[in-house]
């Protein structure tokens, strides 16, 4: 392996055992999930040093990633724009609204961040094949980065996934398995495939400890783009919760390094038809209960049984954040409203972050001078038919 100087290996999030980085998928002691750890005292990183670097990719933060930049499997993911939206701020009644536009990533979604780090780990581990279940975007990203690394990719997508995701898995040379039903059905088919192939390296969120390591770089960029004035709230569309777990870790790390003093409140935004995180938080539980009959047009959010819900809930609570669910028509209308007001194209699932912010404002969650960041996790072009159908239903 070609680790960074401060990378200290992996730690089990359940029992606290220290695990060699070669044990990359679960704790050998208890079977728990693993998380990369670092010797923060060995990291010499300050605002001036960061300011002197090109804002060119997430690998500009290599000191806080497990692998050296020169060994990274990368297509210059990250370094996405943070767009000021004053009209939306007026509508929400807050000081500023900014959209972190992850649609500008190479395959058009935030999942490129995690795919870059996780595929780098697979390559360093000597893997020949990577595999994962995905609602859509993650499968496309995995196929793209596997292609760049010279690895075979096996993606399991539910039949309802968008055409673009399915097509691009194939275009990148991936083995695309379309599974009838919903995400849980795709996950079950993936597990069968994994059991039959000992040489497959799992890229499923939280099987690999590296996807949320890529996701955390989004917050690093936010802090810099806001000139170290931490936003008051970040609204993030949430399915598996990889993004929120990564963001919470990033805030802890930047505070540890003395780069920031405050912590943003993290808000999980879900669809009412599939809101296990929202339900668990409202009920005061530490883990979710699976949704028996998920039903939302937002396929990226239709994850009824998120395996790492305890970590997602912890991320929300430790940042004094929250969770909000809104109905599909409101989600789609919010995505359209953003497009018609700002010119930015939100993937329908990211409309949940926008409609969630509106809902929070209506509930009185904001005092009026806050800076609110809405994360657009993917390109609206991927599911333009969903947004257009919504408009047609409104007679437009």
C-alpha positions as CSV (number, residue, x, y, z in Angstrom):
1,X,0.0,0.0,0.0
2,X,1.0,3.6,-0.4
3,X,-0.6,5.2,2.6
4,X,-0.4,8.8,3.7
5,X,1.9,9.6,6.6
6,X,-0.8,10.1,9.2
7,X,-3.0,7.2,8.2
8,X,-3.1,5.0,11.2
9,X,-5.2,2.0,10.0
10,X,-8.8,1.1,10.7
11,X,-10.8,1.0,13.8
12,X,-14.0,-0.9,14.5
13,X,-16.9,1.4,15.2
14,X,-18.6,-1.2,17.4
15,X,-15.9,-2.7,19.6
16,X,-13.1,-0.2,19.1
17,X,-10.6,-2.8,18.0
18,X,-7.6,-1.6,15.9
19,X,-7.5,-3.4,12.6
20,X,-4.8,-3.6,9.9
21,X,-5.8,-1.8,6.7
22,X,-5.6,-5.1,4.9
23,X,-8.8,-6.1,6.8
24,X,-10.8,-3.7,4.7
25,X,-14.3,-4.8,5.1
26,X,-15.2,-5.8,8.6
27,X,-13.8,-6.2,12.1
28,X,-12.3,-9.7,12.6
29,X,-13.2,-9.6,16.3
30,X,-16.8,-8.7,16.2
31,X,-17.8,-8.3,12.5
32,X,-18.4,-4.6,13.0
33,X,-17.9,-1.8,10.4
34,X,-14.5,-0.1,10.1
35,X,-13.4,3.5,10.0
36,X,-10.1,5.0,8.9
37,X,-8.1,6.6,11.7
38,X,-5.3,9.2,11.6
39,X,-2.5,10.6,13.8
40,X,-3.8,14.1,13.7
41,X,-0.8,15.4,15.6
42,X,1.3,14.4,12.6
43,X,-0.7,16.4,10.2
44,X,0.8,19.8,9.4
45,X,-2.1,21.6,7.7
46,X,-3.3,25.1,8.1
47,X,-5.4,27.6,6.2
48,X,-2.4,29.3,4.5
49,X,-1.1,26.0,3.2
50,X,-4.5,25.0,1.8
51,X,-4.9,28.5,0.2
52,X,-1.6,28.0,-1.6
53,X,-2.8,24.8,-3.4
54,X,-4.8,24.7,-6.6
55,X,-8.5,24.1,-6.0
56,X,-8.5,21.2,-8.4
57,X,-9.8,18.0,-6.8
58,X,-10.6,16.4,-3.5
59,X,-7.1,14.9,-3.4
60,X,-5.7,18.4,-2.4
61,X,-6.7,17.1,1.1
62,X,-4.5,14.0,0.8
63,X,-3.2,14.4,4.4
64,X,-6.7,13.5,5.6
65,X,-7.2,10.6,3.2
66,X,-5.7,7.1,3.5
67,X,-3.7,7.1,0.3
68,X,-1.2,9.4,-1.3
69,X,-2.4,11.6,-4.2
70,X,0.1,10.0,-6.6
71,X,-1.5,6.6,-6.1
72,X,-5.1,7.9,-6.3
73,X,-7.6,6.6,-8.9
74,X,-9.0,10.0,-9.8
75,X,-10.7,11.9,-12.6
76,X,-10.4,15.2,-10.7
77,X,-13.6,14.7,-8.7
78,X,-14.5,17.3,-6.1
79,X,-13.6,21.0,-6.3
80,X,-17.3,21.6,-7.1
81,X,-18.8,25.1,-7.0
82,X,-20.8,26.6,-4.2
83,X,-23.4,28.8,-5.8
84,X,-25.0,31.8,-3.9
85,X,-28.8,31.9,-4.4
86,X,-30.1,35.2,-3.0
87,X,-33.6,34.7,-4.3
88,X,-33.9,31.4,-2.4
89,X,-32.6,33.1,0.7
90,X,-35.4,35.6,0.5
91,X,-38.0,32.9,0.1
92,X,-36.6,30.9,3.1
93,X,-36.2,34.1,5.1
94,X,-32.5,33.5,6.0
95,X,-29.3,35.3,5.4
96,X,-27.8,33.2,2.7
97,X,-28.7,30.0,0.7
98,X,-25.9,28.3,-1.2
99,X,-26.1,25.2,-3.3
100,X,-23.1,22.9,-3.3
101,X,-23.4,21.6,-6.9
102,X,-22.1,18.0,-7.0
103,X,-23.6,17.6,-10.4
104,X,-20.3,19.0,-11.7
105,X,-18.4,15.8,-10.8
106,X,-17.1,13.6,-13.6
107,X,-20.0,11.2,-13.7
108,X,-22.5,13.8,-12.5
109,X,-22.9,12.9,-8.9
110,X,-21.4,13.2,-5.4
111,X,-20.7,9.4,-5.4
112,X,-17.6,10.1,-7.5
113,X,-15.9,11.3,-4.3
114,X,-16.3,8.0,-2.5
115,X,-15.7,5.9,-5.6
116,X,-12.3,7.5,-6.1
117,X,-11.1,6.6,-2.6
118,X,-12.8,3.2,-2.5
119,X,-11.5,2.1,-5.9
120,X,-8.0,3.3,-4.9
121,X,-8.2,1.1,-1.9
122,X,-9.4,-1.9,-4.0
123,X,-6.4,-1.4,-6.4
124,X,-4.0,-1.1,-3.5
125,X,-5.4,-4.3,-2.0
126,X,-4.7,-6.1,-5.3
127,X,-8.4,-6.6,-6.2
128,X,-9.3,-7.5,-9.8
129,X,-13.1,-7.1,-9.4
130,X,-15.3,-4.6,-7.5
131,X,-19.0,-5.0,-6.9
132,X,-21.8,-3.1,-5.2
133,X,-25.6,-2.7,-5.1
134,X,-26.7,0.8,-6.0
135,X,-29.8,2.9,-6.5
136,X,-28.1,4.2,-9.6
137,X,-25.5,6.9,-9.3
138,X,-23.1,4.8,-7.2
139,X,-23.1,2.0,-9.8
140,X,-22.2,4.4,-12.6
141,X,-19.4,6.0,-10.5
142,X,-18.0,2.6,-9.5
143,X,-17.9,1.4,-13.1
144,X,-16.2,4.6,-14.2
145,X,-13.5,4.5,-11.6
146,X,-13.0,0.7,-12.0
147,X,-12.5,1.3,-15.7
148,X,-9.8,3.9,-15.0
149,X,-8.1,1.5,-12.6
150,X,-8.3,-1.4,-15.0
151,X,-10.6,-3.4,-12.7
152,X,-13.8,-5.2,-13.5
153,X,-17.0,-3.7,-12.0
154,X,-20.2,-5.6,-11.2
155,X,-23.2,-3.3,-10.4
156,X,-26.6,-4.5,-9.1
157,X,-29.3,-1.9,-9.8
158,X,-33.0,-2.1,-9.3
159,X,-35.1,-2.0,-12.5
160,X,-36.5,1.4,-11.5
161,X,-33.0,3.0,-11.7
162,X,-32.7,5.7,-14.3
163,X,-31.8,4.9,-17.9
164,X,-28.7,7.1,-17.8
165,X,-27.2,5.2,-14.9
166,X,-27.8,1.8,-16.4
167,X,-26.5,2.9,-19.8
168,X,-23.3,4.4,-18.4
169,X,-22.5,1.3,-16.3
170,X,-22.3,-0.6,-19.7
171,X,-20.5,2.3,-21.5
172,X,-17.8,2.1,-18.9
173,X,-17.5,-1.6,-19.5
174,X,-19.2,-2.7,-16.2
175,X,-21.2,-5.8,-15.7
176,X,-24.7,-4.3,-15.1
177,X,-27.2,-6.5,-13.4
178,X,-30.7,-5.1,-13.5
179,X,-32.8,-6.7,-10.7
180,X,-36.6,-6.6,-10.7
181,X,-38.1,-4.8,-7.7
182,X,-36.5,-2.2,-5.5
183,X,-33.2,-1.4,-3.9
184,X,-33.5,-4.2,-1.3
185,X,-33.9,-6.7,-4.1
186,X,-30.8,-5.4,-5.8
187,X,-28.9,-5.7,-2.5
188,X,-30.0,-9.3,-2.0
189,X,-28.9,-10.2,-5.5
190,X,-25.5,-8.5,-4.9
191,X,-25.1,-10.6,-1.7
192,X,-25.7,-13.7,-3.7
193,X,-23.1,-12.7,-6.3
194,X,-20.6,-11.8,-3.6
195,X,-21.0,-15.1,-1.9
196,X,-20.3,-16.9,-5.2
197,X,-17.1,-14.9,-6.0
198,X,-14.5,-14.8,-3.3
199,X,-12.3,-12.5,-5.4
200,X,-14.9,-9.7,-5.5
201,X,-14.1,-6.6,-3.5
202,X,-17.2,-5.0,-2.1
203,X,-17.8,-1.3,-2.6
204,X,-21.2,-1.3,-0.8
205,X,-21.5,1.7,1.5
206,X,-20.1,0.9,4.9
207,X,-18.9,-2.5,3.7
208,X,-15.8,-0.6,2.5
209,X,-14.6,2.0,5.0
210,X,-13.5,4.3,2.2
211,X,-16.6,5.7,0.5
212,X,-17.5,8.0,3.4
213,X,-13.8,9.0,3.4
214,X,-14.3,10.5,0.0
215,X,-17.7,11.9,0.9
216,X,-16.2,13.9,3.8
217,X,-14.1,16.1,1.4
218,X,-17.3,18.0,0.5
219,X,-17.2,19.7,3.9
220,X,-13.5,20.5,3.6
221,X,-14.4,22.4,0.4
222,X,-17.4,24.1,2.0
223,X,-15.3,25.5,4.8
224,X,-12.7,27.0,2.4
225,X,-15.3,28.3,0.0
226,X,-17.0,30.2,2.8
227,X,-13.6,31.6,3.9
228,X,-13.8,29.5,7.1
229,X,-17.2,30.8,8.2
230,X,-19.0,27.5,8.9
231,X,-22.6,27.3,7.6
232,X,-25.3,27.2,10.1
233,X,-27.1,24.3,8.5
234,X,-26.4,21.7,5.7
235,X,-29.4,20.0,4.1
236,X,-28.4,16.7,2.6
237,X,-30.6,14.2,0.7
238,X,-30.3,10.9,2.5
239,X,-30.6,7.3,1.5
240,X,-27.8,5.2,2.9
241,X,-26.5,8.2,4.8
242,X,-22.9,7.9,3.5
243,X,-22.7,11.7,3.0
244,X,-23.9,12.6,6.5
245,X,-21.5,10.2,8.2
246,X,-18.7,11.7,6.1
247,X,-19.6,15.3,6.8
248,X,-19.8,14.7,10.5
249,X,-16.3,13.1,10.5
250,X,-14.9,16.0,8.5
251,X,-16.2,18.6,11.0
252,X,-14.5,16.6,13.8
253,X,-11.3,16.5,11.9
254,X,-11.2,20.2,11.0
255,X,-11.9,21.1,14.6
256,X,-9.2,18.7,15.8
257,X,-6.7,20.5,13.5
258,X,-7.9,24.0,14.6
259,X,-9.2,24.9,11.2
260,X,-12.7,25.7,12.4
261,X,-14.3,26.5,15.7
262,X,-18.0,25.8,15.0
263,X,-19.9,22.8,13.7
264,X,-22.8,23.1,11.2
265,X,-26.1,21.4,12.0
266,X,-26.6,18.5,9.7
267,X,-30.1,17.8,8.4
268,X,-31.1,14.6,6.7
269,X,-33.7,15.2,4.0
270,X,-35.8,12.2,3.0
271,X,-39.0,11.5,1.1
272,X,-42.1,10.8,3.1
273,X,-42.6,7.5,1.4
274,X,-39.3,6.2,2.6
275,X,-38.0,8.0,5.7
276,X,-36.5,5.5,8.2
277,X,-33.9,8.1,9.5
278,X,-36.6,10.7,10.1
279,X,-38.9,8.2,11.8
280,X,-36.1,6.9,14.1
281,X,-35.0,10.5,15.1
282,X,-38.6,11.5,15.8
283,X,-39.2,8.4,17.9
284,X,-35.9,8.9,19.8
285,X,-34.4,5.6,18.7
286,X,-30.7,4.9,18.1
287,X,-31.4,2.7,15.0
288,X,-34.1,2.7,12.4
289,X,-36.9,0.3,11.7
290,X,-37.1,-0.9,8.1
291,X,-39.8,0.6,6.0
292,X,-42.1,-2.2,4.9
293,X,-43.6,-0.5,1.8
294,X,-41.2,2.2,0.5
295,X,-42.9,4.4,-2.1
296,X,-41.2,7.4,-3.6
297,X,-40.4,8.6,-7.1
298,X,-36.9,9.6,-5.8
299,X,-35.1,6.4,-6.4
300,X,-31.8,7.6,-4.9
301,X,-33.7,8.0,-1.6
302,X,-35.6,4.8,-1.6
303,X,-33.4,2.9,0.8
304,X,-35.8,1.4,3.3
305,X,-33.2,-0.4,5.5
306,X,-30.0,1.7,5.7
307,X,-27.4,-0.6,7.4
308,X,-25.5,2.2,9.1
309,X,-28.5,4.1,10.5
310,X,-26.9,4.2,14.0
311,X,-24.0,6.2,12.6
312,X,-26.2,8.5,10.6
313,X,-28.3,9.3,13.7
314,X,-25.2,9.9,15.7
315,X,-23.9,12.3,13.0
316,X,-27.2,14.2,13.2
317,X,-27.3,14.3,17.0
318,X,-23.7,15.3,17.6
319,X,-24.1,18.3,15.3
320,X,-27.5,19.4,16.8
321,X,-29.0,18.8,13.5
322,X,-32.3,17.1,12.5
323,X,-34.2,15.2,9.9
324,X,-37.1,16.2,7.7
325,X,-39.3,14.3,5.3
326,X,-41.4,15.9,2.5
327,X,-43.9,14.5,0.0
328,X,-42.8,13.7,-3.6
329,X,-44.8,16.5,-5.2
330,X,-43.1,19.0,-2.9
331,X,-39.7,17.5,-3.7
332,X,-40.2,17.7,-7.4
333,X,-41.7,21.2,-7.2
334,X,-38.7,22.3,-5.2
335,X,-36.3,21.0,-7.8
336,X,-38.2,22.8,-10.5
337,X,-38.3,26.0,-8.4
338,X,-34.5,25.9,-8.0
339,X,-34.1,25.4,-11.8
340,X,-36.4,28.3,-12.6
341,X,-34.9,30.6,-10.0
342,X,-31.2,29.8,-10.1
343,X,-30.6,28.0,-13.4
344,X,-29.1,25.0,-11.5
345,X,-30.3,21.5,-12.3
346,X,-31.0,19.4,-9.2
347,X,-31.5,15.6,-9.5
348,X,-35.0,14.9,-8.2
349,X,-33.7,13.3,-5.0
350,X,-31.7,16.4,-4.2
351,X,-35.0,18.3,-4.4
352,X,-35.7,16.7,-1.1
353,X,-32.9,18.8,0.4
354,X,-34.5,22.0,-1.1
355,X,-38.0,21.1,0.0
356,X,-36.6,20.0,3.4
357,X,-35.1,23.5,3.8
358,X,-38.4,25.1,2.9
359,X,-40.2,22.8,5.5
360,X,-37.6,23.7,8.2
361,X,-38.1,27.4,7.5
362,X,-41.9,27.0,7.8
363,X,-41.4,25.2,11.1
364,X,-39.4,28.1,12.4
365,X,-36.1,26.3,12.6
366,X,-34.3,29.4,11.4
367,X,-34.0,32.8,13.0
368,X,-33.5,34.8,9.9
369,X,-29.7,35.4,9.5
370,X,-28.5,31.8,9.0
371,X,-26.3,30.5,6.1
372,X,-28.0,27.4,4.8
373,X,-26.3,25.0,2.3
374,X,-28.3,22.7,0.1
375,X,-26.4,19.8,-1.4
376,X,-27.3,18.9,-4.9
377,X,-26.1,15.3,-5.1
378,X,-26.5,14.8,-8.8
379,X,-27.3,16.2,-12.2
380,X,-30.9,16.9,-13.1
381,X,-30.2,15.6,-16.6
382,X,-29.9,12.1,-15.2
383,X,-33.7,12.1,-14.4
384,X,-35.0,14.9,-16.5
385,X,-38.0,12.8,-17.4
386,X,-39.1,12.7,-13.8
387,X,-39.0,16.5,-13.5
388,X,-40.7,17.0,-16.9
389,X,-43.5,14.6,-16.0
390,X,-44.1,16.6,-12.8
391,X,-44.5,19.7,-14.9
392,X,-46.8,18.0,-17.3
393,X,-49.0,16.9,-14.4
394,X,-49.3,20.5,-13.4
395,X,-50.4,21.4,-17.0
396,X,-47.2,23.0,-17.9
